[in-house]
Amino acid sequence: MSIAAKLESLGVTLEEAPAPAANYVPFVRVGNILYVSGQISKTDKLITGKLGDDLDVEAGAAAARVCAINLLAQVKAACGGDIEKLVRVIKLTGFVNSTADFTAQPQVINGASDFLVEALGDAGRHSRSAVSAASLPLGVAVEIEGIFEIE
């Protein structure tokens, strides 16, 4: 099954990738490796809050899933609109806006990891870091950057 068909079966539509909000580019391609800038937990509205205070792990994982979808939108843009050029996910680095005593950052970032494996199968399996942040841009709950292999 194609990536686009699998996403459709999951009810996921890749929206147009957002433009960067400052002096950086949304992605950089070096050979067949694509480095995608951090994507925040944003759909039609920001998913904000601090894990361990405003949000629980389940809500954080849902926010991380949104970040993964936004990463794929950037990959699609980098591939000239053809998501089928995605070969595999190499690495994610997830940042979780959390309280000092919150220790479930990996469970939050699982929302992105689980979605990518569901959508891409083995090509979605990746290495990963999940870290706490005292705050994130615009107060979002999660931000995730990624490294991908593309054709």
N, C-alpha and C positions, 0 to 999 in steps of 0.2 A: 504494500500500500504506500502511496506517495506521502510525503510529509504533509502536503496541503490537504489531502483527503483525510489523513489521520487527525489533523487539527480540526477539520470540519466535523468529523465524527465526535470529537470532544466538545463541540460547540464553541470553538475558539476561532475568532477572526483576528488576523494580524492587521491592526490599524496602521495608518501611515506613521512611520517612525518620527518621533518628535525631534525638532531641531535642538541643538545644544543651547543651554541657557547662559553661557558665558564664553570666554575665549579658549575654547577647545573644540575638537572634532568628535563626532559621535562614535567613530570607529577609525582604526588604522589597519590597513592590510600590509603585511610583509610576506611576500610569497603566497603560500596557501594558508597562512595563519592570519586570523582576524581578531584584533583586540577591540572589544566593545566597551566603551565608557560606562560607568555606573548608571544603571537604570533604576529609577525610584518607583516606589509603590504608588502608581498613579493610573487610574482609569479615566473616566470622565471627571473624576474628582480625586484629590489627594487622599491617600490612606495614611492618616497621621496617628501619632500616639507613641507612648513609651511602653515597651514590653516590661511586665512586672509591676506596672502601675495602671495604665489605661487599657492595655490589651493583654489577652491571654495568649498562650502558645498557638491555639487554633486560629485566632485572628491574625497573628503574626505569620503563620504558615500560609494563610490565604493571601496576605500582602506579598510574601515572597513569590508565590505563584504568579501574581501580577507582574512582578519584576522579571520573571523568566519569560513571560509572554512578550514583554517590552524588549527584552534582549533579542528574542527571535524576530521581532519587527525590525530591529536594527540590522540583524544578519540579512534579512530579506532585502533591505534597502542597499546594503553593501554588495549584494549579489545581483544588483540591477533588477530587483523585483522577483527573482527566481529562487525561492526558498529551497528548491530541490538541489541547489548547489552546496548546501550544507552537508558536510561529510560527517562531522562529529563535534560534540562538545568536549573541550579539553579540560578547562578549569573554570570554576566559579569562585569568586571571593564575595562573601556576603557580610554586610554590615547591619547590625540590629540595634536600633535605638532602644536601649534598655537601662533599667536601674542598675545600680552598683552590685546588688545582690542577686540579680537575675542570671541564671547559669544555663538556660536552655536555648542558647543561640543555635546550636546544631539542629535542634528540633524545629526551630523556626525556618531555617534555610532548607530543611527537608521539603518544605512546600514547593520550592523551586526545583530541587533535585528530583523529587518524585514526579513532578509534572514533566520534566524533560525526558525522563526514562519512559513515562507513559506515552508521550508524544513521539519519541524518536527511537524507542527500543534501546538496543545496545549502544547505538550511536549517541544516546543521551547520557550514558554513564561517564562520569568525569571525576577529576580530583577536585578538592574543595577546601576552602577555609571559611569559618564562620566566627565572626568576632563581634564584640560589643562596641557600641559607640555611645558616648554621653549625649550626643545629639546628631541629627542628620539634617541635610538641607530641607528647608520649609517645614520641619517637624515631622517628616515622613517616618513611618515605622521601619522600613527596610530599604536598603539600596544594594544592588548586586551588579558586579562587573563580570565580564566573561571573556574567555579565550576560546576560539572556535577554529576548526579546520574546514576550509571550503575549497571547492574546485576552482 
